[in-house]
Amino acid sequence: MKEALFYKKLKDNKVQCLLCPRECIIPEGKMGFCKVRKNIKGKLTAVVYSRPCSIQIDPIEKKPLFHFLPGHKSFSIGTTGCNLACKHCQNYTTSQAYPEEFLGYDLTPEKAVSEAIKNDCKSIAYTYNEPSIFYEYVFDTAKIARQSKLKNVMVTNGFINPEPFKQLYKYIDGANVDLKAFDDKFYREITTAWLEPVLTTLKNLKKTNTWFEITNLIIPTLNDDLKQIKKMCEWIKAELGLDVPLHFTAFYPTYKLTNLPSTSPEILIKARNIALKLGLHFVYVGNTYVEGAENTYCPKCKELLIERRGFIILQNKIKDGKCFSCNTKIAGVWE
């Protein structure tokens, strides 16, 4: 455990967490919405500090990050808890759990970095549940990782306040932001959060040196309206630019949405075509196989640059960050 950052003390030994837009007011002895930040005797405490419940070595493509050191291994950690409560969460057994429900691992920031190096990983990914809720653990680990020449990666819902974001992302090299829909009603009904803070995070990311990509999970009947998808792509184009990779991924029935069908490849292809027609350079399909939709092509000459099959790189023809054929610079982190 460690005293949390970003909170203020209130009357009657209450505290207010200022980490995410919920800004929970927490009485003594109680947890915030995220289930991992607890008021202990008038002090907000990060109770999962150095206590991940998930540790894996993943390909970076699993995050998904397609333009960030492709083919490398990422030491990946996550804890219990989340500041959202998505009805379709695939990791709900941990994200909607309290810390005491899992034994967890004893993994200090120093040990996380040494394990990453020992396992020949080029990055540490903070993932599986929402990493911003174990902010202090990420922050301390990321600083040590940076000193050890490791990259730091956030796989995040983007639901964080601007000041904590500003302090943390000085140490974050890559991020994938889950833009769950371009509809506030969807956010409130399906995730219990709201859209605007996520859009603010994306705009703030654009101002940093952090490489970032966007994932949009398409759920049948809930966020698969093509007009809404077009509106989202237009916003990305206007606010973030043409080079931000966009991943459309397939939903499979889980948690509280087992009544819905899986996403058809056809709707994913339609969404991808909308984004490409609007001029976005790098648009991918994931969680299901669509021929060619995992590959990276040069936006200028259309040559195949990176051929993928699932999380495997079959070939990579990017040379010094450029297209091997026409020498166009390809947006991303390649070395």
C-alpha positions as CSV (number, residue, x, y, z in Angstrom):
1,M,0.0,0.0,0.0
2,K,1.0,3.6,-0.6
3,E,-0.5,7.0,0.0
4,A,-2.4,8.0,-3.1
5,L,-1.6,11.0,-5.2
6,F,-4.3,13.5,-6.4
7,Y,-6.8,13.8,-3.5
8,K,-7.9,16.3,-1.0
9,K,-9.0,16.0,2.6
10,L,-12.5,17.0,3.6
11,K,-14.4,17.4,6.9
12,D,-15.3,14.4,9.0
13,N,-12.2,12.5,7.9
14,K,-13.6,12.2,4.3
15,V,-11.4,12.5,1.3
16,Q,-12.1,13.4,-2.3
17,C,-10.1,11.5,-5.0
18,L,-9.1,13.8,-7.9
19,L,-7.6,11.1,-10.2
20,C,-10.5,10.5,-12.6
21,P,-13.6,12.5,-13.5
22,R,-15.8,10.7,-11.0
23,E,-13.9,12.6,-8.2
24,C,-15.3,10.2,-5.6
25,I,-16.0,11.5,-2.1
26,I,-14.9,8.6,0.2
27,P,-15.8,8.3,3.9
28,E,-13.3,6.8,6.3
29,G,-12.9,3.0,5.8
30,K,-14.5,3.0,2.3
31,M,-13.3,2.5,-1.2
32,G,-13.8,4.7,-4.3
33,F,-15.8,3.5,-7.3
34,C,-12.6,1.8,-8.7
35,K,-12.4,-0.5,-5.7
36,V,-8.6,0.1,-5.1
37,R,-8.4,3.5,-3.6
38,K,-9.4,3.5,0.1
39,N,-9.8,6.1,2.8
40,I,-7.7,4.8,5.7
41,K,-7.9,7.1,8.7
42,G,-8.4,10.2,6.6
43,K,-5.6,9.3,4.1
44,L,-6.4,8.1,0.6
45,T,-4.4,4.9,0.1
46,A,-3.6,3.0,-3.1
47,V,-4.2,-0.6,-1.8
48,V,-2.9,-2.5,-4.9
49,Y,0.5,-0.8,-5.0
50,S,3.0,-3.5,-6.0
51,R,0.2,-6.1,-6.0
52,P,-0.7,-7.0,-9.6
53,C,-3.1,-10.0,-10.0
54,S,-2.1,-10.4,-13.7
55,I,1.4,-10.8,-15.1
56,Q,2.0,-11.9,-18.7
57,I,4.6,-11.6,-21.4
58,D,2.6,-10.5,-24.5
59,P,3.4,-9.5,-28.1
60,I,2.9,-5.8,-28.4
61,E,0.4,-6.4,-31.2
62,K,-2.0,-7.8,-28.5
63,K,-2.5,-4.4,-26.9
64,P,-3.1,-3.6,-29.9
65,L,-0.2,-1.4,-30.9
66,F,0.8,-2.0,-34.6
67,H,3.1,1.0,-35.1
68,F,5.2,0.7,-31.9
69,L,8.3,-1.6,-32.1
70,P,6.4,-4.3,-34.0
71,G,7.2,-7.9,-33.0
72,H,8.6,-7.1,-29.6
73,K,7.6,-8.7,-26.3
74,S,6.0,-6.5,-23.6
75,F,6.0,-7.4,-19.9
76,S,2.4,-6.8,-19.0
77,I,0.8,-6.2,-15.6
78,G,-2.6,-5.4,-14.2
79,T,-4.4,-5.3,-10.9
80,T,-8.0,-5.7,-9.8
81,G,-10.5,-2.8,-10.1
82,C,-11.6,-0.3,-12.7
83,N,-13.1,3.2,-12.8
84,L,-15.7,2.0,-15.4
85,A,-18.1,-0.9,-15.2
86,C,-18.6,-1.9,-18.8
87,K,-21.3,-4.5,-19.4
88,H,-19.2,-6.1,-22.0
89,C,-15.9,-6.3,-20.1
90,Q,-13.8,-9.3,-21.1
91,N,-11.7,-9.0,-17.9
92,Y,-14.6,-8.5,-15.5
93,T,-13.4,-11.2,-13.1
94,T,-10.6,-8.9,-12.1
95,S,-11.7,-5.5,-13.2
96,Q,-14.9,-5.7,-11.1
97,A,-13.3,-7.4,-8.2
98,Y,-11.9,-6.1,-4.9
99,P,-8.2,-6.7,-4.1
100,E,-9.0,-9.2,-1.3
101,E,-10.7,-11.5,-3.8
102,F,-7.3,-12.3,-5.4
103,L,-4.0,-13.3,-3.7
104,G,-2.0,-11.3,-6.1
105,Y,1.7,-11.1,-6.6
106,D,4.4,-9.2,-4.7
107,L,6.0,-7.2,-7.6
108,T,7.7,-4.0,-6.7
109,P,8.4,-1.4,-9.4
110,E,12.1,-2.4,-9.2
111,K,11.3,-6.1,-9.6
112,A,8.9,-5.4,-12.5
113,V,11.7,-3.7,-14.4
114,S,14.2,-6.4,-13.6
115,E,11.7,-9.2,-14.7
116,A,11.0,-7.3,-17.9
117,I,14.7,-7.1,-18.7
118,K,15.3,-10.7,-17.7
119,N,12.6,-11.9,-20.1
120,D,14.0,-9.8,-23.0
121,C,11.0,-7.4,-23.1
122,K,11.5,-4.0,-24.7
123,S,8.5,-2.5,-22.8
124,I,6.3,-2.7,-19.8
125,A,2.6,-2.5,-20.5
126,Y,0.1,-1.5,-17.9
127,T,-3.0,-3.3,-19.0
128,Y,-5.8,-5.9,-18.5
129,N,-7.8,-3.6,-16.1
130,E,-7.7,0.3,-16.3
131,P,-4.0,1.2,-15.4
132,S,-4.8,4.8,-14.3
133,I,-6.5,3.4,-11.1
134,F,-3.1,2.0,-10.0
135,Y,-1.6,5.3,-10.8
136,E,1.2,5.4,-8.2
137,Y,2.4,1.9,-9.1
138,V,2.5,2.8,-12.8
139,F,4.2,6.2,-12.1
140,D,7.0,4.7,-10.0
141,T,7.5,1.7,-12.3
142,A,7.5,3.9,-15.4
143,K,10.2,6.2,-14.0
144,I,12.5,3.3,-13.2
145,A,11.8,1.6,-16.6
146,R,12.7,4.8,-18.4
147,Q,16.0,4.9,-16.6
148,S,16.6,1.3,-17.7
149,K,15.9,2.1,-21.4
150,L,12.5,0.3,-21.4
151,K,9.5,1.7,-23.0
152,N,6.2,2.2,-21.1
153,V,2.8,1.4,-22.5
154,M,-0.7,2.3,-21.3
155,V,-3.7,0.3,-22.5
156,T,-6.4,2.6,-21.2
157,N,-10.0,3.8,-21.3
158,G,-8.8,7.4,-21.2
159,F,-11.0,8.3,-18.3
160,I,-8.5,10.4,-16.3
161,N,-8.3,14.0,-15.1
162,P,-6.0,16.3,-17.0
163,E,-3.5,17.0,-14.2
164,P,-2.8,13.4,-13.4
165,F,-2.6,12.7,-17.1
166,K,0.0,15.4,-17.6
167,Q,2.2,14.1,-14.8
168,L,2.1,10.5,-15.8
169,Y,2.4,10.8,-19.6
170,K,5.8,12.4,-19.3
171,Y,7.0,8.8,-18.8
172,I,4.6,6.9,-21.2
173,D,6.0,6.1,-24.6
174,G,3.0,4.3,-26.2
175,A,-0.7,4.0,-25.5
176,N,-3.8,2.4,-26.9
177,V,-7.0,4.3,-25.9
178,D,-10.3,2.4,-26.0
179,L,-12.8,4.8,-27.6
180,K,-15.9,2.7,-26.8
181,A,-18.3,4.7,-28.9
182,F,-18.9,8.2,-30.2
183,D,-22.0,8.5,-28.1
184,D,-22.4,9.8,-24.6
185,K,-25.7,7.8,-24.1
186,F,-23.8,4.6,-24.8
187,Y,-21.0,5.6,-22.4
188,R,-23.5,6.3,-19.6
189,E,-25.7,3.2,-20.1
190,I,-23.1,0.6,-21.0
191,T,-19.9,1.8,-19.2
192,T,-21.3,4.1,-16.4
193,A,-18.9,6.8,-17.5
194,W,-19.3,9.7,-20.0
195,L,-17.6,10.5,-23.3
196,E,-16.1,14.0,-23.0
197,P,-13.2,13.2,-20.6
198,V,-12.1,10.5,-23.0
199,L,-12.1,12.9,-26.0
200,T,-10.1,15.4,-23.8
201,T,-7.5,12.7,-23.1
202,L,-7.2,11.9,-26.8
203,K,-6.7,15.6,-27.6
204,N,-4.2,16.0,-24.8
205,L,-2.3,12.9,-26.1
206,K,-1.9,14.7,-29.4
207,K,0.1,17.4,-27.5
208,T,2.5,14.9,-26.0
209,N,5.4,12.8,-27.4
210,T,3.5,9.6,-26.6
211,W,2.7,7.4,-29.6
212,F,-1.0,6.4,-29.4
213,E,-3.5,4.3,-31.3
214,I,-7.3,4.0,-30.9
215,T,-9.5,0.9,-30.5
216,N,-13.2,0.9,-31.2
217,L,-15.0,-2.4,-30.2
218,I,-18.1,-2.6,-32.4
219,I,-21.0,-4.1,-30.5
220,P,-24.1,-5.1,-32.5
221,T,-27.2,-2.9,-31.9
222,L,-25.3,-0.7,-29.4
223,N,-22.6,1.2,-31.3
224,D,-22.7,-0.2,-34.8
225,D,-24.6,2.6,-36.4
226,L,-22.5,3.6,-39.5
227,K,-23.4,7.2,-39.3
228,Q,-22.1,7.3,-35.7
229,I,-18.9,5.5,-36.8
230,K,-18.5,8.1,-39.6
231,K,-18.9,10.9,-37.1
232,M,-16.2,9.4,-34.9
233,C,-13.8,9.0,-37.8
234,E,-14.4,12.6,-38.9
235,W,-13.6,13.7,-35.3
236,I,-10.4,11.7,-35.3
237,K,-9.4,13.2,-38.7
238,A,-10.2,16.8,-37.5
239,E,-8.8,16.6,-34.0
240,L,-6.0,14.0,-34.1
241,G,-4.9,13.8,-37.7
242,L,-4.7,11.1,-40.4
243,D,-1.8,9.1,-39.0
244,V,-3.4,7.8,-35.7
245,P,-4.0,4.1,-36.3
246,L,-7.6,3.0,-35.7
247,H,-8.5,-0.5,-34.8
248,F,-12.1,-1.8,-35.3
249,T,-12.5,-4.9,-33.2
250,A,-15.1,-7.7,-33.0
251,F,-17.3,-8.1,-29.9
252,Y,-18.1,-11.6,-28.5
253,P,-20.9,-12.2,-26.0
254,T,-19.6,-11.9,-22.5
255,Y,-20.4,-10.7,-18.9
256,K,-23.7,-8.8,-19.0
257,L,-24.2,-8.8,-22.8
258,T,-24.4,-12.5,-23.5
259,N,-27.8,-11.8,-25.2
260,L,-26.1,-10.1,-28.1
261,P,-24.6,-11.7,-31.2
262,S,-20.9,-11.5,-32.1
263,T,-19.8,-8.7,-34.5
264,S,-20.0,-9.8,-38.1
265,P,-16.9,-9.3,-40.3
266,E,-19.1,-7.4,-42.7
267,I,-19.8,-4.5,-40.3
268,L,-16.1,-4.3,-39.5
269,I,-15.2,-4.1,-43.2
270,K,-17.8,-1.3,-43.6
271,A,-16.4,0.6,-40.7
272,R,-12.9,0.3,-42.0
273,N,-14.0,1.4,-45.5
274,I,-15.6,4.5,-44.0
275,A,-12.4,5.4,-42.2
276,L,-10.2,4.8,-45.2
277,K,-12.6,6.8,-47.5
278,L,-12.3,9.7,-45.1
279,G,-8.5,9.6,-45.5
280,L,-7.3,7.9,-42.3
281,H,-4.0,6.2,-43.2
282,F,-3.9,3.2,-41.0
283,V,-7.2,1.3,-40.2
284,Y,-7.2,-2.2,-38.9
285,V,-9.7,-5.0,-38.1
286,G,-9.1,-7.2,-35.1
287,N,-10.5,-10.1,-33.0
288,T,-11.6,-11.8,-36.2
289,Y,-9.8,-12.5,-39.5
290,V,-10.4,-10.2,-42.5
291,E,-7.9,-10.8,-45.2
292,G,-5.4,-7.9,-45.5
293,A,-7.1,-5.9,-42.7
294,E,-4.3,-6.5,-40.2
295,N,-1.6,-5.3,-42.6
296,T,0.1,-1.9,-42.8
297,Y,0.3,-0.3,-46.2
298,C,2.1,2.8,-47.4
299,P,-0.4,5.6,-47.5
300,K,1.2,7.1,-50.6
301,C,2.2,4.2,-52.9
302,K,0.0,1.5,-51.2
303,E,2.9,-1.0,-51.0
304,L,2.5,-3.7,-48.3
305,L,4.9,-2.8,-45.5
306,I,4.0,-5.0,-42.6
307,E,2.2,-8.3,-43.1
308,R,0.5,-9.7,-40.0
309,R,-1.5,-12.8,-39.1
310,G,-3.0,-12.4,-35.6
311,F,-0.2,-11.3,-33.3
312,I,2.6,-12.6,-35.6
313,I,4.7,-10.5,-37.9
314,L,5.2,-12.3,-41.2
315,Q,7.3,-9.6,-42.8
316,N,8.3,-6.0,-42.1
317,K,9.6,-3.9,-45.0
318,I,9.7,-0.6,-43.1
319,K,13.3,0.7,-43.4
320,D,14.5,3.5,-41.0
321,G,10.9,4.4,-40.4
322,K,10.1,4.8,-44.1
323,C,8.5,2.9,-46.9
324,F,11.0,0.7,-48.7
325,S,9.5,1.6,-52.0
326,C,8.8,5.4,-52.1
327,N,10.6,6.6,-49.0
328,T,7.5,8.1,-47.4
329,K,7.9,8.5,-43.7
330,I,5.5,6.0,-41.8
331,A,4.1,7.3,-38.6
332,G,5.1,5.2,-35.6
333,V,7.9,4.2,-33.3
334,W,10.1,1.8,-35.2
335,E,13.3,1.6,-33.2
